[in-house]
Amino acid sequence: MKIAVIGTGYVGLVTGVSLSEIGHDVICIDLNKDKIAKMQKGISPIYEPGLSELMTKNIKAERLSFTSDHRLALRQADVIYIAVGTPENKDGSAELSFVIQAAENIVECIERDVIVVTKSTVPVGTNDMINDIFQSQLPSDLKVDVVSNPEFLKEGSAIHDSFHGDRIVIGTNSEHAFNILEEINQPFNVPIFKTDIKSAEMIKYASNAFLATKISFINEISNICELLGANIENVSTGMGLDQRIGSQFLKAGIGYGGSCFPKDTKALIQIAGNVEYEFELLKGVINVNKKQQGIIIRKLNDCIPNLLGKKVAVLGLAFKPNTDDLRESASILVTEELINQGADVVAYDPIAMDNAKSILNPLIQYAGSIAEAIENSDAALILTDWDEIKNVELTVFNKMKTPLVIDGRNCFLVKDMEMHGIEYRSIGRPVAAKQIEVTPI
C-alpha cells in the first residue's frame, strides 16, 4: 500500500517507520528541510530506542522516504495519515490549526480517491470538521473517506508498542475504509476494534485521562501512607493483585508529565465544558498532579530549610526514562524553585541534557555522570528513574558533603539506604535515617 504521513513528530515518525517495517511503501512529509535531510540519512530527530535502526533498515529497503513536497507525496498515496501536533491553547483546549492545514494541503494536492486517517489526538468532532473541508472544497469526482485511528504509544517504548499493542482502534462510517485500514494493520497482529468516528476520538482522551487518574489516586494514597506510617509499595502491590484494578500506573512518585497526559486531561475538561458538563473528577486529578510535583521540594526544605548557597544535585531531567522529552517534566518546576531559593544546582541525565539546556534555567550546571553531579553536594534529588540511577552503587553517595537523598521515584530500598548510612526520603515510605555512631562513655 502507498502511504503518506503528514508530520514527522513523535507520532508521525514512529507511525511511518512502523508501517514501512510491515511492508508498506511510506513517504513522510515535513516542512523542515534540514530535518528531512537528516531523516533521509536515517538520523532520527527524537530519541526513541530502536527507531533509528528501523529507519535505516527501511530506507535501504526503499520502503521509507522523506520529503518536504506535499504534492509529490500526496498525489501518489492510497492512504494519507495526518500526524501533526495538536498543542495546548491557553485555555487547555487543543490547537487544531496544523490539522486544518494538513486537510487543506490534501485538498490542494490529491488527484484520486484516498482514505485520510487522523492519527493526531483531536477533540470529538474534529474528523467531522475535516470531512466538511473535503466535502466543500474537493471536486465532486473525488471521494475521500475519513478515519479516526488514535495512537496509544508510550514514549520510550513506542516501537515495541507498535508491534505489541493492546488494540488498534479504527473509527469510520465507511465499510470500504475500514476494510483497507484492517488490511494495512493486519501484519501488526494486534487486535482491531471497529467503532464510529466520535467514539474513536473519545477513546483516546478517555484512556489517557483514566491512566492519569490512577497516577494521581495512588499519589494521594502515598501521602496518606506517610502520615499513617504505612508503606505505599505494599499498598499498591496489594491493590494491583486485584484483577479489577491491575498493577500498572500504581507507582507512587512525583506525578505525571510528558506530551500526552497533561495536555489530554486539560483538553477533555474543555471538551466536556463545550457541552456544559463539569468534569470535577478530572479537575481534581490535575490539581493533585500539580501538588505532587512540588512535594520533593517540601521534603528537601524539611531537611534543609535554607538552601542559599547549598549545592543540590538533580538526577534525571526527562519526564520518564528512555526519552529525552522534558515536556511537563517535574524537573522544570523543581529546578526553578531550587534556583529561586538560592541553591547551586548541578544536573545529570543520561539522554536529556541537550534538550534541558534550551529549556531549564541557564544558571543550572550540568555534570557528565552521577558521581560528578553529587560530589560535595548537600543533597541529591532523584526525578527520573533511569536504570543507570536505579543500579548505581550506593557507595557513590559517600562523595556527597552530607549523604541526603530525596527520591521522587522510589528507586532504592529503604533498608539498603539505611545500611549505607544515607538519610533517604522517598514517596509514601518510611524515612531512612542516617545512622549516627555513638561513642561509649
DRENDO-1510 file (C-alpha; in Angstrom, 1 decimal, always signed):
<recs>
REC; n; res; u; v; w
REC; 1; MET; +0.0; +0.0; +0.0 .
REC; 2; LYS; +1.3; +3.5; -0.8 .
REC; 3; ILE; +1.0; +5.6; +2.3 .
REC; 4; ALA; +1.8; +9.2; +3.0 .
REC; 5; VAL; +2.3; +10.6; +6.6 .
REC; 6; ILE; +1.9; +14.3; +7.2 .
REC; 7; GLY; +4.1; +15.3; +10.1 .
REC; 8; THR; +7.3; +13.7; +11.4 .
REC; 9; GLY; +7.0; +14.5; +15.1 .
REC; 10; TYR; +6.9; +11.7; +17.6 .
REC; 11; VAL; +3.6; +10.1; +16.4 .
REC; 12; GLY; +4.2; +10.7; +12.7 .
REC; 13; LEU; +7.7; +9.3; +12.6 .
REC; 14; VAL; +7.0; +6.2; +14.7 .
REC; 15; THR; +3.9; +5.5; +12.7 .
REC; 16; GLY; +5.6; +5.9; +9.3 .
REC; 17; VAL; +8.6; +3.8; +10.2 .
REC; 18; SER; +6.4; +1.1; +11.7 .
REC; 19; LEU; +4.2; +0.9; +8.6 .
REC; 20; SER; +7.2; +0.6; +6.4 .
REC; 21; GLU; +8.6; -2.2; +8.6 .
REC; 22; ILE; +5.5; -4.3; +7.9 .
REC; 23; GLY; +5.9; -3.9; +4.2 .
REC; 24; HIS; +4.1; -0.7; +3.1 .
REC; 25; ASP; +5.6; +2.0; +0.8 .
REC; 26; VAL; +5.7; +5.0; +3.1 .
REC; 27; ILE; +6.7; +8.6; +2.5 .
REC; 28; CYS; +6.8; +11.1; +5.4 .
REC; 29; ILE; +6.2; +14.8; +4.9 .
REC; 30; ASP; +7.7; +17.7; +6.9 .
REC; 31; LEU; +8.2; +21.3; +6.0 .
REC; 32; ASN; +11.6; +21.5; +7.8 .
REC; 33; LYS; +14.1; +20.7; +5.0 .
REC; 34; ASP; +17.1; +20.3; +7.4 .
REC; 35; LYS; +15.1; +17.8; +9.4 .
REC; 36; ILE; +14.2; +16.0; +6.2 .
REC; 37; ALA; +17.8; +15.8; +5.1 .
REC; 38; LYS; +18.8; +14.2; +8.4 .
REC; 39; MET; +16.0; +11.7; +8.3 .
REC; 40; GLN; +16.9; +10.7; +4.8 .
REC; 41; LYS; +20.2; +9.6; +6.3 .
REC; 42; GLY; +18.5; +7.6; +9.0 .
REC; 43; ILE; +19.1; +10.2; +11.7 .
REC; 44; SER; +16.1; +10.4; +14.0 .
REC; 45; PRO; +15.2; +13.9; +15.3 .
REC; 46; ILE; +13.8; +12.3; +18.5 .
REC; 47; TYR; +15.3; +9.8; +21.0 .
REC; 48; GLU; +13.4; +6.6; +20.9 .
REC; 49; PRO; +15.0; +3.2; +21.4 .
REC; 50; GLY; +15.2; +1.2; +18.2 .
REC; 51; LEU; +13.8; +3.9; +15.9 .
REC; 52; SER; +17.0; +4.9; +14.1 .
REC; 53; GLU; +17.8; +1.3; +13.3 .
REC; 54; LEU; +14.4; +0.7; +11.8 .
REC; 55; MET; +14.7; +4.0; +9.8 .
REC; 56; THR; +18.0; +2.9; +8.3 .
REC; 57; LYS; +16.8; -0.6; +7.5 .
REC; 58; ASN; +13.6; +0.6; +5.7 .
REC; 59; ILE; +15.3; +3.4; +3.8 .
REC; 60; LYS; +17.8; +0.9; +2.5 .
REC; 61; ALA; +14.9; -1.4; +1.5 .
REC; 62; GLU; +13.4; +1.6; -0.3 .
REC; 63; ARG; +10.1; +1.3; +1.7 .
REC; 64; LEU; +10.7; +4.5; +3.6 .
REC; 65; SER; +11.4; +8.0; +2.3 .
REC; 66; PHE; +11.1; +11.6; +3.4 .
REC; 67; THR; +10.1; +14.9; +1.6 .
REC; 68; SER; +9.0; +18.4; +2.1 .
REC; 69; ASP; +7.0; +18.4; -1.1 .
REC; 70; HIS; +3.3; +17.7; -0.3 .
REC; 71; ARG; +2.3; +17.4; -3.9 .
REC; 72; LEU; +4.9; +14.8; -4.7 .
REC; 73; ALA; +3.9; +12.6; -1.7 .
REC; 74; LEU; +0.1; +13.1; -1.7 .
REC; 75; ARG; -0.7; +12.6; -5.3 .
REC; 76; GLN; +0.7; +9.1; -5.3 .
REC; 77; ALA; -0.8; +7.9; -2.0 .
REC; 78; ASP; -3.7; +5.5; -1.5 .
REC; 79; VAL; -3.9; +6.4; +2.2 .
REC; 80; ILE; -2.8; +9.6; +3.9 .
REC; 81; TYR; -2.2; +9.8; +7.7 .
REC; 82; ILE; -2.5; +13.1; +9.5 .
REC; 83; ALA; +0.0; +13.0; +12.4 .
REC; 84; VAL; +0.7; +16.7; +13.1 .
REC; 85; GLY; +0.8; +18.3; +16.5 .
REC; 86; THR; -2.2; +19.5; +18.4 .
REC; 87; PRO; -0.6; +21.7; +21.1 .
REC; 88; GLU; -2.4; +23.1; +24.1 .
REC; 89; ASN; -4.1; +26.5; +23.9 .
REC; 90; LYS; -4.1; +28.8; +26.9 .
REC; 91; ASP; -7.5; +27.6; +28.0 .
REC; 92; GLY; -6.4; +23.9; +27.8 .
REC; 93; SER; -8.2; +23.2; +24.5 .
REC; 94; ALA; -6.4; +21.5; +21.6 .
REC; 95; GLU; -4.9; +23.8; +18.9 .
REC; 96; LEU; -6.2; +22.4; +15.6 .
REC; 97; SER; -4.5; +24.8; +13.1 .
REC; 98; PHE; -2.0; +22.2; +12.0 .
REC; 99; VAL; -4.7; +19.6; +11.4 .
REC; 100; ILE; -6.7; +22.1; +9.3 .
REC; 101; GLN; -3.6; +23.0; +7.3 .
REC; 102; ALA; -3.0; +19.3; +6.6 .
REC; 103; ALA; -6.5; +18.8; +5.4 .
REC; 104; GLU; -6.2; +21.8; +3.1 .
REC; 105; ASN; -2.9; +20.5; +1.8 .
REC; 106; ILE; -4.6; +17.3; +0.9 .
REC; 107; VAL; -7.4; +19.2; -0.9 .
REC; 108; GLU; -4.7; +21.1; -3.0 .
REC; 109; CYS; -2.7; +18.0; -3.9 .
REC; 110; ILE; -4.7; +14.8; -4.4 .
REC; 111; GLU; -5.6; +13.7; -7.8 .
REC; 112; ARG; -7.6; +10.5; -7.0 .
REC; 113; ASP; -9.8; +8.9; -4.3 .
REC; 114; VAL; -8.0; +8.5; -1.0 .
REC; 115; ILE; -8.5; +7.5; +2.6 .
REC; 116; VAL; -7.5; +10.1; +5.2 .
REC; 117; VAL; -6.6; +8.7; +8.6 .
REC; 118; THR; -6.3; +11.0; +11.6 .
REC; 119; LYS; -3.6; +9.8; +13.9 .
REC; 120; SER; -3.3; +13.1; +15.8 .
REC; 121; THR; -5.1; +13.4; +19.1 .
REC; 122; VAL; -8.1; +15.6; +18.3 .
REC; 123; PRO; -11.3; +16.6; +20.2 .
REC; 124; VAL; -14.5; +14.8; +19.4 .
REC; 125; GLY; -16.0; +16.2; +16.2 .
REC; 126; THR; -12.7; +17.1; +14.6 .
REC; 127; ASN; -12.9; +14.4; +12.0 .
REC; 128; ASP; -16.3; +15.6; +11.0 .
REC; 129; MET; -14.8; +19.0; +10.5 .
REC; 130; ILE; -12.1; +17.5; +8.3 .
REC; 131; ASN; -14.7; +15.7; +6.3 .
REC; 132; ASP; -16.6; +19.0; +5.9 .
REC; 133; ILE; -13.4; +20.6; +4.4 .
REC; 134; PHE; -13.2; +17.8; +1.9 .
REC; 135; GLN; -16.9; +17.9; +1.0 .
REC; 136; SER; -16.9; +21.6; +0.5 .
REC; 137; GLN; -13.6; +22.1; -1.3 .
REC; 138; LEU; -12.9; +19.0; -3.4 .
REC; 139; PRO; -14.3; +18.4; -6.9 .
REC; 140; SER; -17.4; +16.1; -6.9 .
REC; 141; ASP; -15.5; +13.4; -8.8 .
REC; 142; LEU; -13.0; +12.9; -6.0 .
REC; 143; LYS; -14.0; +10.9; -2.9 .
REC; 144; VAL; -12.3; +11.0; +0.5 .
REC; 145; ASP; -13.1; +8.6; +3.4 .
REC; 146; VAL; -12.1; +9.9; +6.8 .
REC; 147; VAL; -11.0; +7.5; +9.5 .
REC; 148; SER; -10.1; +8.2; +13.2 .
REC; 149; ASN; -7.2; +5.9; +14.2 .
REC; 150; PRO; -5.8; +7.2; +17.5 .
REC; 151; GLU; -2.3; +6.2; +18.7 .
REC; 152; PHE; -1.5; +4.6; +22.1 .
REC; 153; LEU; +2.3; +4.8; +22.0 .
REC; 154; LYS; +4.3; +5.3; +25.2 .
REC; 155; GLU; +7.5; +7.3; +24.8 .
REC; 156; GLY; +10.5; +5.1; +25.5 .
REC; 157; SER; +8.7; +2.0; +24.2 .
REC; 158; ALA; +6.9; +3.3; +21.1 .
REC; 159; ILE; +8.5; +0.8; +18.7 .
REC; 160; HIS; +7.6; -2.1; +21.0 .
REC; 161; ASP; +4.1; -0.8; +21.4 .
REC; 162; SER; +3.6; -0.6; +17.7 .
REC; 163; PHE; +4.1; -4.3; +17.3 .
REC; 164; HIS; +2.7; -5.5; +20.7 .
REC; 165; GLY; -0.1; -3.1; +21.3 .
REC; 166; ASP; -3.3; -4.0; +23.2 .
REC; 167; ARG; -5.6; -2.8; +20.4 .
REC; 168; ILE; -5.8; -0.8; +17.2 .
REC; 169; VAL; -8.9; +1.5; +17.2 .
REC; 170; ILE; -10.5; +2.2; +13.8 .
REC; 171; GLY; -13.3; +4.7; +13.8 .
REC; 172; THR; -15.1; +5.1; +10.5 .
REC; 173; ASN; -18.6; +5.2; +8.9 .
REC; 174; SER; -17.2; +3.6; +5.7 .
REC; 175; GLU; -17.0; -0.2; +5.3 .
REC; 176; HIS; -14.6; +0.3; +2.4 .
REC; 177; ALA; -12.3; +2.4; +4.5 .
REC; 178; PHE; -12.4; +0.0; +7.4 .
REC; 179; ASN; -11.5; -2.9; +5.2 .
REC; 180; ILE; -8.5; -1.0; +3.8 .
REC; 181; LEU; -7.3; +0.0; +7.3 .
REC; 182; GLU; -7.8; -3.5; +8.6 .
REC; 183; GLU; -5.6; -4.8; +5.7 .
REC; 184; ILE; -3.0; -2.2; +6.3 .
REC; 185; ASN; -2.7; -3.1; +10.0 .
REC; 186; GLN; -3.1; -6.8; +9.8 .
REC; 187; PRO; +0.7; -7.5; +9.8 .
REC; 188; PHE; +1.0; -6.0; +13.3 .
REC; 189; ASN; -1.1; -8.9; +14.6 .
REC; 190; VAL; -2.7; -6.6; +17.1 .
REC; 191; PRO; -6.5; -6.9; +17.9 .
REC; 192; ILE; -8.6; -4.4; +15.9 .
REC; 193; PHE; -11.6; -2.7; +17.4 .
REC; 194; LYS; -14.0; -1.1; +15.0 .
REC; 195; THR; -16.2; +1.8; +16.1 .
REC; 196; ASP; -17.7; +5.0; +15.0 .
REC; 197; ILE; -15.6; +8.1; +14.5 .
REC; 198; LYS; -16.7; +10.1; +17.5 .
REC; 199; SER; -16.2; +7.1; +19.8 .
REC; 200; ALA; -12.7; +6.5; +18.5 .
REC; 201; GLU; -11.8; +10.2; +19.2 .
REC; 202; MET; -13.2; +9.9; +22.7 .
REC; 203; ILE; -11.4; +6.5; +23.4 .
REC; 204; LYS; -8.0; +8.3; +23.1 .
REC; 205; TYR; -8.9; +11.0; +25.6 .
REC; 206; ALA; -10.7; +8.7; +28.0 .
REC; 207; SER; -7.8; +6.3; +28.1 .
REC; 208; ASN; -5.2; +8.9; +28.9 .
REC; 209; ALA; -7.5; +10.6; +31.5 .
REC; 210; PHE; -8.1; +7.3; +33.2 .
REC; 211; LEU; -4.4; +6.5; +33.5 .
REC; 212; ALA; -3.7; +10.0; +34.8 .
REC; 213; THR; -6.4; +9.4; +37.3 .
REC; 214; LYS; -4.8; +6.2; +38.5 .
REC; 215; ILE; -1.5; +8.0; +39.0 .
REC; 216; SER; -3.0; +10.9; +40.9 .
REC; 217; PHE; -5.0; +8.5; +43.1 .
REC; 218; ILE; -2.0; +6.4; +44.1 .
REC; 219; ASN; -0.1; +9.6; +44.8 .
REC; 220; GLU; -2.8; +10.7; +47.2 .
REC; 221; ILE; -2.8; +7.3; +48.9 .
REC; 222; SER; +1.0; +7.6; +49.2 .
REC; 223; ASN; +0.7; +10.9; +51.0 .
REC; 224; ILE; -1.8; +9.4; +53.4 .
REC; 225; CYS; +0.6; +6.4; +53.9 .
REC; 226; GLU; +3.4; +8.8; +55.0 .
REC; 227; LEU; +1.1; +10.4; +57.6 .
REC; 228; LEU; -0.1; +7.0; +59.0 .
REC; 229; GLY; +3.2; +5.1; +58.8 .
REC; 230; ALA; +2.1; +2.6; +56.1 .
REC; 231; ASN; +4.2; +1.7; +53.1 .
REC; 232; ILE; +2.8; +2.7; +49.7 .
REC; 233; GLU; +4.7; +0.0; +47.8 .
REC; 234; ASN; +3.0; -2.7; +50.0 .
REC; 235; VAL; -0.3; -1.0; +49.5 .
REC; 236; SER; +0.0; -0.6; +45.7 .
REC; 237; THR; +1.1; -4.2; +45.3 .
REC; 238; GLY; -1.8; -5.5; +47.4 .
REC; 239; MET; -4.2; -3.3; +45.3 .
REC; 240; GLY; -2.7; -4.4; +42.0 .
REC; 241; LEU; -3.3; -8.1; +42.7 .
REC; 242; ASP; -7.0; -7.4; +42.3 .
REC; 243; GLN; -7.6; -8.1; +38.6 .
REC; 244; ARG; -10.3; -5.4; +38.5 .
REC; 245; ILE; -7.6; -2.8; +39.4 .
REC; 246; GLY; -4.4; -4.1; +37.9 .
REC; 247; SER; -0.8; -3.1; +38.9 .
REC; 248; GLN; +0.0; -0.7; +36.0 .
REC; 249; PHE; +0.2; +3.0; +36.8 .
REC; 250; LEU; +0.0; +2.4; +40.5 .
REC; 251; LYS; +3.6; +3.5; +41.2 .
REC; 252; ALA; +3.8; +6.5; +43.5 .
REC; 253; GLY; +6.1; +9.3; +42.6 .
REC; 254; ILE; +6.1; +13.0; +41.8 .
REC; 255; GLY; +3.4; +12.9; +39.2 .
REC; 256; TYR; +2.9; +12.5; +35.5 .
REC; 257; GLY; +4.4; +14.7; +32.7 .
REC; 258; GLY; +5.1; +14.4; +29.0 .
REC; 259; SER; +3.2; +15.4; +25.9 .
REC; 260; CYS; +0.0; +13.4; +26.5 .
REC; 261; PHE; -1.4; +13.1; +30.0 .
REC; 262; PRO; -1.2; +16.9; +30.9 .
REC; 263; LYS; -2.4; +18.0; +27.6 .
REC; 264; ASP; -5.1; +15.4; +27.1 .
REC; 265; THR; -6.6; +15.8; +30.6 .
REC; 266; LYS; -7.0; +19.5; +30.1 .
REC; 267; ALA; -8.4; +19.1; +26.7 .
REC; 268; LEU; -11.0; +16.6; +27.9 .
REC; 269; ILE; -12.2; +19.1; +30.5 .
REC; 270; GLN; -12.6; +21.6; +27.7 .
REC; 271; ILE; -14.4; +19.0; +25.6 .
REC; 272; ALA; -16.8; +18.4; +28.5 .
REC; 273; GLY; -17.2; +22.1; +29.0 .
REC; 274; ASN; -18.2; +22.6; +25.4 .
REC; 275; VAL; -21.3; +20.5; +26.1 .
REC; 276; GLU; -21.8; +22.3; +29.5 .
REC; 277; TYR; -20.6; +19.4; +31.6 .
REC; 278; GLU; -18.3; +20.0; +34.6 .
REC; 279; PHE; -15.7; +17.2; +34.8 .
REC; 280; GLU; -15.0; +17.6; +38.5 .
REC; 281; LEU; -13.1; +14.3; +38.9 .
REC; 282; LEU; -10.5; +15.2; +36.2 .
REC; 283; LYS; -10.1; +18.7; +37.6 .
REC; 284; GLY; -9.1; +17.0; +40.9 .
REC; 285; VAL; -6.6; +14.8; +39.0 .
REC; 286; ILE; -4.9; +17.8; +37.5 .
REC; 287; ASN; -4.7; +19.6; +40.8 .
REC; 288; VAL; -3.3; +16.6; +42.6 .
REC; 289; ASN; -0.6; +16.2; +40.0 .
REC; 290; LYS; +0.5; +19.9; +40.3 .
REC; 291; LYS; +0.7; +19.5; +44.0 .
REC; 292; GLN; +2.7; +16.2; +43.7 .
REC; 293; GLN; +5.4; +17.7; +41.5 .
REC; 294; GLY; +6.3; +20.1; +44.3 .
REC; 295; ILE; +6.4; +17.5; +47.1 .
REC; 296; ILE; +10.1; +16.8; +46.6 .
REC; 297; ILE; +11.0; +20.5; +47.3 .
REC; 298; ARG; +8.9; +20.3; +50.5 .
REC; 299; LYS; +10.8; +17.2; +51.6 .
REC; 300; LEU; +14.1; +18.9; +50.9 .
REC; 301; ASN; +13.0; +22.0; +52.9 .
REC; 302; ASP; +12.1; +19.8; +55.8 .
REC; 303; CYS; +15.8; +18.7; +55.9 .
REC; 304; ILE; +17.4; +22.0; +54.8 .
REC; 305; PRO; +15.2; +25.0; +55.4 .
REC; 306; ASN; +17.6; +27.5; +54.0 .
REC; 307; LEU; +19.0; +26.4; +50.6 .
REC; 308; LEU; +21.0; +29.6; +49.9 .
REC; 309; GLY; +24.5; +28.6; +48.7 .
REC; 310; LYS; +23.7; +24.9; +49.1 .
REC; 311; LYS; +24.8; +22.5; +46.3 .
REC; 312; VAL; +21.9; +20.4; +45.2 .
REC; 313; ALA; +22.3; +17.6; +42.6 .
REC; 314; VAL; +19.4; +16.8; +40.4 .
REC; 315; LEU; +19.5; +13.3; +38.9 .
REC; 316; GLY; +17.1; +12.8; +36.0 .
REC; 317; LEU; +15.5; +15.6; +33.9 .
REC; 318; ALA; +13.3; +13.8; +31.4 .
REC; 319; PHE; +9.7; +13.2; +32.4 .
REC; 320; LYS; +10.3; +9.5; +32.3 .
REC; 321; PRO; +13.2; +7.1; +31.4 .
REC; 322; ASN; +14.2; +6.2; +27.8 .
REC; 323; THR; +13.3; +9.6; +26.4 .
REC; 324; ASP; +14.8; +13.0; +26.0 .
REC; 325; ASP; +11.4; +14.7; +26.4 .
REC; 326; LEU; +11.1; +17.4; +29.1 .
REC; 327; ARG; +7.6; +18.4; +28.3 .
REC; 328; GLU; +5.7; +18.9; +31.6 .
REC; 329; SER; +8.6; +17.2; +33.4 .
REC; 330; ALA; +8.9; +17.8; +37.2 .
REC; 331; SER; +12.4; +18.9; +36.6 .
REC; 332; ILE; +11.1; +22.2; +35.2 .
REC; 333; LEU; +9.3; +23.2; +38.4 .
REC; 334; VAL; +11.8; +21.6; +40.8 .
REC; 335; THR; +14.9; +23.2; +39.3 .
REC; 336; GLU; +13.3; +26.6; +39.0 .
REC; 337; GLU; +12.3; +26.5; +42.7 .
REC; 338; LEU; +15.8; +25.5; +43.7 .
REC; 339; ILE; +17.2; +28.4; +41.8 .
REC; 340; ASN; +14.6; +30.7; +43.4 .
REC; 341; GLN; +15.7; +29.5; +46.9 .
REC; 342; GLY; +19.3; +30.3; +46.1 .
REC; 343; ALA; +20.6; +26.8; +45.6 .
REC; 344; ASP; +23.6; +25.9; +43.3 .
REC; 345; VAL; +22.0; +23.3; +41.0 .
REC; 346; VAL; +24.1; +20.6; +39.2 .
REC; 347; ALA; +22.0; +18.3; +37.0 .
REC; 348; TYR; +22.6; +15.0; +35.3 .
REC; 349; ASP; +20.5; +12.9; +32.8 .
REC; 350; PRO; +21.8; +10.2; +30.6 .
REC; 351; ILE; +20.0; +11.4; +27.5 .
REC; 352; ALA; +18.0; +14.7; +28.0 .
REC; 353; MET; +20.7; +17.2; +28.9 .
REC; 354; ASP; +21.0; +18.8; +25.5 .
REC; 355; ASN; +17.2; +19.4; +25.5 .
REC; 356; ALA; +17.4; +20.6; +29.1 .
REC; 357; LYS; +19.9; +23.3; +28.3 .
REC; 358; SER; +17.5; +25.1; +26.0 .
REC; 359; ILE; +14.5; +24.7; +28.4 .
REC; 360; LEU; +15.8; +25.0; +32.0 .
REC; 361; ASN; +17.2; +27.9; +33.9 .
REC; 362; PRO; +20.6; +29.0; +32.5 .
REC; 363; LEU; +22.1; +29.1; +36.0 .
REC; 364; ILE; +21.9; +25.3; +36.2 .
REC; 365; GLN; +25.3; +23.5; +35.7 .
REC; 366; TYR; +25.5; +20.1; +34.1 .
REC; 367; ALA; +27.6; +17.1; +35.0 .
REC; 368; GLY; +28.9; +14.2; +33.0 .
REC; 369; SER; +28.0; +11.5; +35.4 .
REC; 370; ILE; +26.1; +10.7; +38.6 .
REC; 371; ALA; +29.3; +10.8; +40.6 .
REC; 372; GLU; +30.3; +14.2; +39.2 .
REC; 373; ALA; +26.9; +15.7; +39.9 .
REC; 374; ILE; +26.7; +14.6; +43.6 .
REC; 375; GLU; +30.3; +15.3; +44.5 .
REC; 376; ASN; +30.5; +17.6; +47.6 .
REC; 377; SER; +26.7; +18.2; +47.3 .
REC; 378; ASP; +24.4; +18.9; +50.3 .
REC; 379; ALA; +21.5; +16.9; +48.8 .
REC; 380; ALA; +20.6; +14.8; +45.8 .
REC; 381; LEU; +17.1; +14.8; +44.3 .
REC; 382; ILE; +16.0; +11.9; +42.0 .
REC; 383; LEU; +13.4; +13.0; +39.5 .
REC; 384; THR; +13.6; +10.2; +36.8 .
REC; 385; ASP; +14.0; +6.5; +37.4 .
REC; 386; TRP; +16.6; +5.7; +34.8 .
REC; 387; ASP; +18.2; +2.3; +35.1 .
REC; 388; GLU; +21.6; +4.0; +35.4 .
REC; 389; ILE; +20.3; +5.7; +38.5 .
REC; 390; LYS; +18.5; +2.7; +40.0 .
REC; 391; ASN; +21.5; +0.5; +39.5 .
REC; 392; VAL; +24.2; +2.9; +40.8 .
REC; 393; GLU; +26.5; +1.6; +43.6 .
REC; 394; LEU; +25.2; +3.2; +46.8 .
REC; 395; THR; +28.7; +3.9; +47.9 .
REC; 396; VAL; +28.8; +6.7; +45.3 .
REC; 397; PHE; +26.7; +8.8; +47.7 .
REC; 398; ASN; +29.8; +8.9; +50.0 .
REC; 399; LYS; +31.0; +11.6; +47.6 .
REC; 400; MET; +28.4; +14.0; +49.0 .
REC; 401; LYS; +29.1; +16.5; +51.7 .
REC; 402; THR; +26.2; +15.1; +53.6 .
REC; 403; PRO; +24.5; +11.9; +52.3 .
REC; 404; LEU; +20.9; +13.2; +51.9 .
REC; 405; VAL; +18.9; +11.7; +49.1 .
REC; 406; ILE; +15.3; +12.8; +48.3 .
REC; 407; ASP; +13.9; +10.3; +45.9 .
REC; 408; GLY; +10.8; +11.2; +43.8 .
REC; 409; ARG; +10.7; +7.8; +42.1 .
REC; 410; ASN; +11.4; +5.3; +44.9 .
REC; 411; CYS; +14.4; +3.9; +43.2 .
REC; 412; PHE; +16.0; +2.3; +46.2 .
REC; 413; LEU; +15.1; +0.1; +49.2 .
REC; 414; VAL; +14.8; +2.0; +52.4 .
REC; 415; LYS; +16.8; -0.7; +54.3 .
REC; 416; ASP; +19.7; -0.6; +51.8 .
REC; 417; MET; +20.0; +3.2; +52.2 .
REC; 418; GLU; +20.0; +2.8; +56.0 .
REC; 419; MET; +22.7; +0.2; +55.8 .
REC; 420; HIS; +24.9; +2.7; +53.8 .
REC; 421; GLY; +24.3; +5.5; +56.3 .
REC; 422; ILE; +22.3; +7.6; +53.9 .
REC; 423; GLU; +19.5; +9.8; +55.0 .
REC; 424; TYR; +16.8; +8.9; +52.5 .
REC; 425; ARG; +13.4; +10.3; +51.9 .
REC; 426; SER; +11.1; +8.8; +49.3 .
REC; 427; ILE; +7.4; +8.8; +48.4 .
REC; 428; GLY; +4.9; +7.1; +50.7 .
REC; 429; ARG; +7.5; +5.1; +52.6 .
REC; 430; PRO; +9.3; +5.3; +55.9 .
REC; 431; VAL; +12.3; +7.7; +56.2 .
REC; 432; ALA; +15.7; +6.1; +56.3 .
REC; 433; ALA; +17.6; +8.0; +58.9 .
REC; 434; LYS; +21.4; +8.3; +58.7 .
REC; 435; GLN; +22.9; +6.0; +61.3 .
REC; 436; ILE; +24.8; +8.0; +63.8 .
REC; 437; GLU; +27.7; +6.3; +65.7 .
REC; 438; VAL; +27.6; +7.0; +69.4 .
REC; 439; THR; +30.9; +6.7; +71.2 .
REC; 440; PRO; +30.6; +4.9; +74.6 .
REC; 441; ILE; +31.4; +7.0; +77.6 .
</recs>
